[in-house]
Amino acid sequence: MKASRFTEEQIIGILREQEAGVATADVCRKHGIRSATFYKRKAKYGGLEVSDAKRLRSLEDEDRRLKKLLAEAMLDNAMLKDVATKNGDARSQAGGRGAPLLCA
């Protein structure tokens, strides 16, 4: 996803500018953003303080990191199950007693 040109502080400032009574179209034109972007950001950051936005960002980063760790753990688990299944097949083909001994 493309990074925003604006920081959370700037986004909240833009939203406050519109809340102060400036028309949405004028705010969007002044800051060079589309109205769809403005309303999307208003849905996400509307009513937040700067400290709340920073906390939201840190929670999103932590959530992303935890999801990555969970995905890696699930992948490791699937690989171990696959290896265990293959080893079980090899044992059943050999009669369940391991490899046969060669006698001369």
N, C-alpha and C positions, 0 to 999 in steps of 0.2 A: 504494500500500500504506500502511496506517495506521502511523504512527510508534509505537514502543514507549514506554510510560510509564516504563520503566526504562532506565538507562544500562547499558553493558556491565559496568561495575564492580558495579552493583547486581545484575545477573543472575548474575554469577559468585559474588557473596556469597550469593545465594539458593541456588545450587547447592551451595556449600560447606556451607551450613547443613544441607541435606538429607544431604550426605555425612558430616556430623558425627554423624548418628544420629537426627535428628528425622524423624518420619514424613512422607512426601511429602504426604499429605492435610493435615496440620497446617501445613506450609510453604505450601502453596497457599492455604489458608484465611487464614493470617496476612497474606500479601502480596496477596490478592485476585486470584489468577490461576487459570485452569483447569488441571487436571492435564495435558490435551493440550498446552497452552502450555508447561507445565513440561518435559515430555518432549521437545518440539520444541527448546526452548532447550538442554536437556541434550545433545541430539544435536549441536547447533551449537557450544556453548561448553564442553561437558564436557571437563575436563582442561586448559583454557587458563588461562594467567595473564592478568592485566589488560593487561599490555603486548602479549601475543599477540593479545588481542581488539581492541586499538586498531590493531594492524598489519593484522589481518584486515579491519577496517572501511575502512582506507585503501586496501587492495588491492581491495576490492569497489568503492569509489568510483572508483578508477583504471580498473578493468575496465569499469564503466558508461560512463565518459567515452570510453574507446577504442572501445567498441562503437558509441556514438553517432557518433564521427568516421568509423568505417568505414561505417556506414549512409549518412551524408551523402556520402562519397566514391563509394559505389556508386550512389547516386541521381544525382550529377553525371555519372558515367560513362554511365549509362543515358540521361540527357537528351542528352548529347553524341552518343551513337550514334544516337539518334532524329533529331537535327538533321542529322547527316551523311547518314543514309539519305534524309531528305526532300530535301536538297540534291542528292543523287545522282539521285533521281527527276526533279527539275526539269531537270537537265542532260541526262538521256537523252531527255526529251520534246522538248527544243530541238535535238536532233540532236547533242548532245555538244560543240557549239562555242560554247556560251553563248547569249546572246540574239541574235536575228537583227537585222541592220542594216536600217534603213528607208531606201530610196533613193527620191528624188523624180524 
